[in-house]
Each structure stands twice: as structure tokens, then as C-alpha cells.
Amino acid sequence: MFGLSLEHLMIIGAVLLFFGPRRLPELGKTMGQGIRNFKASLSGIGEDEKRQVSSSETVRPEEKSV
């Protein structure tokens, strides 16, 4: 049945009992926004590291001859 085991069905049933069918869409929306924000922050960290590497490569201190 759609690759769902007995454990998955029990978890889904417990969530339905705990939150109720009216709150599930709100819960799903909140979880989706949280995951989206988490992914955005991770990609932001990667972009910051790339910017630091590229800026350190382009701006090099001048070597002084003695």
C-alpha cells in the first residue's frame, strides 16, 4: 500500500489523533516554511564562503622587496 509499513500508519494515526484533521494543513505549512528557511540559510552559508574565497584570491597584499 504505497510503500507504507505498519509503523508509518501508526505514526500517521497518532499525529491525526494528537493534532486533529483541522490543524494538519497549518502544521504542514509551518513545517514547509521551516524547511524552506533552513535550506535558504544553508545555501546562504555556502555563498558566503564562496565570496570569502573569491575575495581573498582577488585582493592580495603587495609584496615588499627588501
N, CA, C and O atoms as CSV, one atom per row, in Angstrom:
chain,resi,resn,atom,element,x,y,z
A,1,MET,N,N,0.831,-1.180,0.000
A,1,MET,CA,C,0.000,0.000,0.000
A,1,MET,C,C,0.877,1.245,0.000
A,1,MET,O,O,1.171,1.785,1.066
A,2,PHE,N,N,1.296,1.705,-1.157
A,2,PHE,CA,C,2.074,2.927,-1.328
A,2,PHE,C,C,3.395,2.911,-0.575
A,2,PHE,O,O,3.942,3.974,-0.280
A,3,GLY,N,N,3.914,1.753,-0.262
A,3,GLY,CA,C,5.187,1.656,0.429
A,3,GLY,C,C,5.125,2.051,1.892
A,3,GLY,O,O,6.154,2.370,2.488
A,4,LEU,N,N,3.935,2.035,2.483
A,4,LEU,CA,C,3.787,2.394,3.891
A,4,LEU,C,C,3.733,1.117,4.729
A,4,LEU,O,O,2.986,0.186,4.429
A,5,SER,N,N,4.522,1.100,5.759
A,5,SER,CA,C,4.508,-0.053,6.647
A,5,SER,C,C,3.542,0.209,7.807
A,5,SER,O,O,2.953,1.285,7.905
A,6,LEU,N,N,3.393,-0.763,8.659
A,6,LEU,CA,C,2.511,-0.636,9.815
A,6,LEU,C,C,2.982,0.491,10.732
A,6,LEU,O,O,2.164,1.208,11.307
A,7,GLU,N,N,4.307,0.646,10.869
A,7,GLU,CA,C,4.834,1.706,11.723
A,7,GLU,C,C,4.465,3.090,11.197
A,7,GLU,O,O,4.109,3.982,11.967
A,8,HIS,N,N,4.552,3.261,9.863
A,8,HIS,CA,C,4.193,4.544,9.270
A,8,HIS,C,C,2.713,4.851,9.510
A,8,HIS,O,O,2.353,5.976,9.856
A,9,LEU,N,N,1.868,3.850,9.325
A,9,LEU,CA,C,0.439,4.060,9.539
A,9,LEU,C,C,0.132,4.390,10.993
A,9,LEU,O,O,-0.755,5.198,11.268
A,10,MET,N,N,0.846,3.782,11.917
A,10,MET,CA,C,0.633,4.076,13.333
A,10,MET,C,C,1.057,5.502,13.664
A,10,MET,O,O,0.388,6.180,14.444
A,11,ILE,N,N,2.161,5.964,13.080
A,11,ILE,CA,C,2.626,7.336,13.313
A,11,ILE,C,C,1.630,8.332,12.739
A,11,ILE,O,O,1.307,9.333,13.378
A,12,ILE,N,N,1.145,8.059,11.537
A,12,ILE,CA,C,0.147,8.947,10.920
A,12,ILE,C,C,-1.117,8.986,11.769
A,12,ILE,O,O,-1.693,10.055,11.970
A,13,GLY,N,N,-1.553,7.836,12.267
A,13,GLY,CA,C,-2.734,7.789,13.128
A,13,GLY,C,C,-2.529,8.568,14.415
A,13,GLY,O,O,-3.431,9.278,14.859
A,14,ALA,N,N,-1.351,8.443,15.023
A,14,ALA,CA,C,-1.067,9.176,16.253
A,14,ALA,C,C,-1.060,10.681,16.008
A,14,ALA,O,O,-1.564,11.448,16.830
A,15,VAL,N,N,-0.493,11.105,14.883
A,15,VAL,CA,C,-0.470,12.535,14.547
A,15,VAL,C,C,-1.892,13.044,14.341
A,15,VAL,O,O,-2.235,14.136,14.793
A,16,LEU,N,N,-2.722,12.253,13.657
A,16,LEU,CA,C,-4.118,12.660,13.464
A,16,LEU,C,C,-4.849,12.790,14.793
A,16,LEU,O,O,-5.617,13.731,14.991
A,17,LEU,N,N,-4.615,11.857,15.696
A,17,LEU,CA,C,-5.274,11.934,16.997
A,17,LEU,C,C,-4.769,13.109,17.823
A,17,LEU,O,O,-5.544,13.764,18.521
A,18,PHE,N,N,-3.486,13.370,17.742
A,18,PHE,CA,C,-2.893,14.417,18.565
A,18,PHE,C,C,-3.264,15.814,18.071
A,18,PHE,O,O,-3.675,16.660,18.865
A,19,PHE,N,N,-3.124,16.061,16.772
A,19,PHE,CA,C,-3.357,17.397,16.227
A,19,PHE,C,C,-4.764,17.589,15.684
A,19,PHE,O,O,-5.288,18.703,15.713
A,20,GLY,N,N,-5.372,16.543,15.197
A,20,GLY,CA,C,-6.696,16.661,14.612
A,20,GLY,C,C,-6.621,17.050,13.153
A,20,GLY,O,O,-5.633,17.639,12.716
A,21,PRO,N,N,-7.651,16.729,12.396
A,21,PRO,CA,C,-7.620,16.990,10.949
A,21,PRO,C,C,-7.655,18.470,10.579
A,21,PRO,O,O,-7.247,18.838,9.477
A,22,ARG,N,N,-8.129,19.313,11.471
A,22,ARG,CA,C,-8.209,20.744,11.147
A,22,ARG,C,C,-6.848,21.426,11.224
A,22,ARG,O,O,-6.592,22.383,10.495
A,23,ARG,N,N,-5.974,20.938,12.106
A,23,ARG,CA,C,-4.676,21.585,12.299
A,23,ARG,C,C,-3.594,21.032,11.390
A,23,ARG,O,O,-2.522,21.629,11.293
A,24,LEU,N,N,-3.835,19.913,10.722
A,24,LEU,CA,C,-2.799,19.308,9.882
A,24,LEU,C,C,-2.344,20.213,8.732
A,24,LEU,O,O,-1.138,20.307,8.504
A,25,PRO,N,N,-3.234,20.884,7.995
A,25,PRO,CA,C,-2.740,21.787,6.940
A,25,PRO,C,C,-1.861,22.913,7.487
A,25,PRO,O,O,-0.850,23.272,6.883
A,26,GLU,N,N,-2.254,23.460,8.628
A,26,GLU,CA,C,-1.453,24.515,9.256
A,26,GLU,C,C,-0.090,23.976,9.682
A,26,GLU,O,O,0.930,24.642,9.508
A,27,LEU,N,N,-0.080,22.777,10.237
A,27,LEU,CA,C,1.169,22.142,10.655
A,27,LEU,C,C,2.076,21.877,9.453
A,27,LEU,O,O,3.282,22.116,9.512
A,28,GLY,N,N,1.489,21.384,8.369
A,28,GLY,CA,C,2.264,21.143,7.161
A,28,GLY,C,C,2.846,22.420,6.576
A,28,GLY,O,O,3.991,22.439,6.124
A,29,LYS,N,N,2.060,23.477,6.585
A,29,LYS,CA,C,2.533,24.763,6.073
A,29,LYS,C,C,3.693,25.288,6.911
A,29,LYS,O,O,4.685,25.777,6.370
A,30,THR,N,N,3.566,25.186,8.223
A,30,THR,CA,C,4.615,25.653,9.121
A,30,THR,C,C,5.899,24.846,8.940
A,30,THR,O,O,6.996,25.405,8.917
A,31,MET,N,N,5.753,23.532,8.811
A,31,MET,CA,C,6.934,22.692,8.605
A,31,MET,C,C,7.594,22.996,7.259
A,31,MET,O,O,8.821,23.020,7.161
A,32,GLY,N,N,6.789,23.226,6.230
A,32,GLY,CA,C,7.335,23.571,4.921
A,32,GLY,C,C,8.106,24.876,4.945
A,32,GLY,O,O,9.173,24.983,4.342
A,33,GLN,N,N,7.571,25.868,5.640
A,33,GLN,CA,C,8.274,27.146,5.756
A,33,GLN,C,C,9.569,26.986,6.531
A,33,GLN,O,O,10.579,27.601,6.190
A,34,GLY,N,N,9.546,26.170,7.565
A,34,GLY,CA,C,10.763,25.939,8.343
A,34,GLY,C,C,11.842,25.259,7.518
A,34,GLY,O,O,13.010,25.642,7.579
A,35,ILE,N,N,11.453,24.254,6.748
A,35,ILE,CA,C,12.423,23.560,5.892
A,35,ILE,C,C,12.961,24.502,4.825
A,35,ILE,O,O,14.156,24.490,4.529
A,36,ARG,N,N,12.080,25.325,4.242
A,36,ARG,CA,C,12.496,26.280,3.212
A,36,ARG,C,C,13.498,27.283,3.775
A,36,ARG,O,O,14.499,27.592,3.127
A,37,ASN,N,N,13.231,27.796,4.987
A,37,ASN,CA,C,14.149,28.742,5.624
A,37,ASN,C,C,15.479,28.084,5.958
A,37,ASN,O,O,16.533,28.705,5.815
A,38,PHE,N,N,15.437,26.834,6.400
A,38,PHE,CA,C,16.656,26.104,6.723
A,38,PHE,C,C,17.518,25.922,5.476
A,38,PHE,O,O,18.730,26.135,5.521
A,39,LYS,N,N,16.898,25.528,4.365
A,39,LYS,CA,C,17.647,25.352,3.117
A,39,LYS,C,C,18.222,26.683,2.636
A,39,LYS,O,O,19.352,26.738,2.149
A,40,ALA,N,N,17.445,27.745,2.775
A,40,ALA,CA,C,17.926,29.064,2.349
A,40,ALA,C,C,19.117,29.502,3.187
A,40,ALA,O,O,20.065,30.089,2.665
A,41,SER,N,N,19.073,29.221,4.474
A,41,SER,CA,C,20.201,29.613,5.323
A,41,SER,C,C,21.435,28.777,5.007
A,41,SER,O,O,22.556,29.283,5.069
A,42,LEU,N,N,21.243,27.505,4.669
A,42,LEU,CA,C,22.392,26.677,4.296
A,42,LEU,C,C,23.014,27.154,2.995
A,42,LEU,O,O,24.239,27.200,2.877
A,43,SER,N,N,22.194,27.506,2.019
A,43,SER,CA,C,22.746,27.992,0.760
A,43,SER,C,C,23.391,29.359,0.969
A,43,SER,O,O,24.357,29.686,0.279
A,44,GLY,N,N,22.892,30.155,1.887
A,44,GLY,CA,C,23.495,31.447,2.206
A,44,GLY,C,C,24.874,31.276,2.814
A,44,GLY,O,O,25.774,32.068,2.536
A,45,ILE,N,N,25.053,30.256,3.637
A,45,ILE,CA,C,26.358,29.982,4.235
A,45,ILE,C,C,27.346,29.594,3.148
A,45,ILE,O,O,28.492,30.045,3.155
A,46,GLY,N,N,26.906,28.762,2.217
A,46,GLY,CA,C,27.777,28.351,1.118
A,46,GLY,C,C,28.180,29.528,0.246
A,46,GLY,O,O,29.326,29.615,-0.197
A,47,GLU,N,N,27.235,30.438,-0.003
A,47,GLU,CA,C,27.542,31.610,-0.819
A,47,GLU,C,C,28.525,32.526,-0.102
A,47,GLU,O,O,29.406,33.104,-0.739
A,48,ASP,N,N,28.387,32.666,1.214
A,48,ASP,CA,C,29.318,33.499,1.975
A,48,ASP,C,C,30.732,32.939,1.905
A,48,ASP,O,O,31.694,33.692,1.756
A,49,GLU,N,N,30.860,31.623,2.011
A,49,GLU,CA,C,32.183,31.007,1.926
A,49,GLU,C,C,32.782,31.202,0.540
A,49,GLU,O,O,33.980,31.460,0.414
A,50,LYS,N,N,31.965,31.083,-0.497
A,50,LYS,CA,C,32.463,31.286,-1.864
A,50,LYS,C,C,32.928,32.728,-2.052
A,50,LYS,O,O,33.951,32.984,-2.687
A,51,ARG,N,N,32.157,33.674,-1.487
A,51,ARG,CA,C,32.537,35.082,-1.602
A,51,ARG,C,C,33.853,35.354,-0.892
A,51,ARG,O,O,34.680,36.114,-1.395
A,52,GLN,N,N,34.061,34.739,0.280
A,52,GLN,CA,C,35.295,34.949,1.028
A,52,GLN,C,C,36.485,34.391,0.265
A,52,GLN,O,O,37.544,35.016,0.225
A,53,VAL,N,N,36.322,33.224,-0.337
A,53,VAL,CA,C,37.413,32.615,-1.091
A,53,VAL,C,C,37.737,33.447,-2.317
A,53,VAL,O,O,38.908,33.690,-2.610
A,54,SER,N,N,36.702,33.891,-3.044
A,54,SER,CA,C,36.955,34.671,-4.253
A,54,SER,C,C,37.539,36.041,-3.909
A,54,SER,O,O,38.387,36.546,-4.645
A,55,SER,N,N,37.106,36.646,-2.814
A,55,SER,CA,C,37.646,37.959,-2.455
A,55,SER,C,C,39.083,37.836,-1.957
A,55,SER,O,O,39.883,38.747,-2.167
A,56,SER,N,N,39.422,36.733,-1.307
A,56,SER,CA,C,40.797,36.568,-0.848
A,56,SER,C,C,41.729,36.281,-2.014
A,56,SER,O,O,42.922,36.577,-1.943
A,57,GLU,N,N,41.192,35.704,-3.093
A,57,GLU,CA,C,42.016,35.449,-4.268
A,57,GLU,C,C,42.239,36.721,-5.072
A,57,GLU,O,O,43.309,36.893,-5.657
A,58,THR,N,N,41.264,37.611,-5.115
A,58,THR,CA,C,41.389,38.808,-5.935
A,58,THR,C,C,42.158,39.920,-5.215
A,58,THR,O,O,42.868,40.690,-5.862
A,59,VAL,N,N,42.032,40.013,-3.916
A,59,VAL,CA,C,42.713,41.060,-3.162
A,59,VAL,C,C,43.888,40.432,-2.431
A,59,VAL,O,O,43.716,39.752,-1.419
A,60,ARG,N,N,45.071,40.666,-2.950
A,60,ARG,CA,C,46.277,40.129,-2.315
A,60,ARG,C,C,47.160,41.292,-1.883
A,60,ARG,O,O,47.303,42.279,-2.605
A,61,PRO,N,N,47.735,41.169,-0.731
A,61,PRO,CA,C,48.619,42.251,-0.286
A,61,PRO,C,C,49.865,42.317,-1.180
A,61,PRO,O,O,50.354,41.300,-1.674
A,62,GLU,N,N,50.349,43.515,-1.367
A,62,GLU,CA,C,51.524,43.691,-2.210
A,62,GLU,C,C,52.765,43.223,-1.436
A,62,GLU,O,O,52.931,43.483,-0.244
A,63,GLU,N,N,53.605,42.535,-2.167
A,63,GLU,CA,C,54.850,42.056,-1.532
A,63,GLU,C,C,55.868,43.180,-1.582
A,63,GLU,O,O,56.050,43.826,-2.613
A,64,LYS,N,N,56.528,43.405,-0.456
A,64,LYS,CA,C,57.533,44.450,-0.388
A,64,LYS,C,C,58.898,43.825,-0.592
A,64,LYS,O,O,59.214,42.800,0.012
A,65,SER,N,N,59.697,44.430,-1.428
A,65,SER,CA,C,61.051,43.913,-1.624
A,65,SER,C,C,61.975,44.590,-0.626
A,65,SER,O,O,61.879,45.795,-0.395
A,66,VAL,N,N,62.860,43.817,-0.045
A,66,VAL,CA,C,63.755,44.330,0.998
A,66,VAL,C,C,65.055,44.744,0.440
A,66,VAL,O,O,65.927,45.200,1.179
